[in-house]
Amino acid sequence: MGHKVHPKVFRLATIYTWDSKWFRRGKQFVSALQEDVELREFLRPLLKEAGLNSVEIERTPKNLVVTLHVAKPGVVIGRSGAGVEELKKKLLKKFYQGRRVTLNINVKELAKPNLASEVVGQQIALDIEKRLPFRRSMKMAIERVMKAGAKGIKITLSGRLNGAEIARTETLSQGSIPLHNLRADVDLARVRANTVYGVIGIKVWIYRGEIFTTTNKPAHDDEETVSQLADKSRIVRAKN
């Protein structure tokens, strides 16, 4: 009997940190958690064109900091920061109308968007919604990710693929995905493609190497992998 665990949850406090950083008690915890979920659900379709990968939320009693990790920051920022101001107004109107909250929005660019599973999944979803052959989209995505420096990738599609009457599951993979290794930097994304035949579910796993230190940065940024640490140790030995 398989017990499926999200790769990030499995590695929390080992190599990853939490996307939401705040503390609440009792009923305040429930309302804050629900607000986080609704805020992410509100931002995801709104920033689809910008290639939104993740949303980090930090709270204090009167301040809220939302950090957006996107592939195309220019789409979010807009001309002279007009896009960020408009986004801030929408969030305040939707979630904090009549409440005194200081909202700050930070936009960070992904160093390697082709190694972010959410961005890769969104691209596959767009291809499927445009009625492109799903296998071709999967193979192109695998090629892009491996060229970007990934150690392994697996893509699974489920649903009425190519409009077939009976739903099925198709999987393509390359390289390795060590899900049991706590040092392994494995990024998982679940994306939905809405077609005229129904919803196609997309899962993308990307293995980006191993991490030996706990970090507050997202794993898609410049992390020290095993090969980088090995190179550093060789340099130190050569100096000695």
Helices and strands as residue ranges (DSSP letters): H 7-10, E 20-21, H 26-46, E 52-59, E 63-70, H 73-77, G 79-81, H 82-95, E 102-109, G 113-115, H 117-129, H 134-147, E 152-159, G 161-163, E 168-175, E 184-195, E 198-210, H 226-239
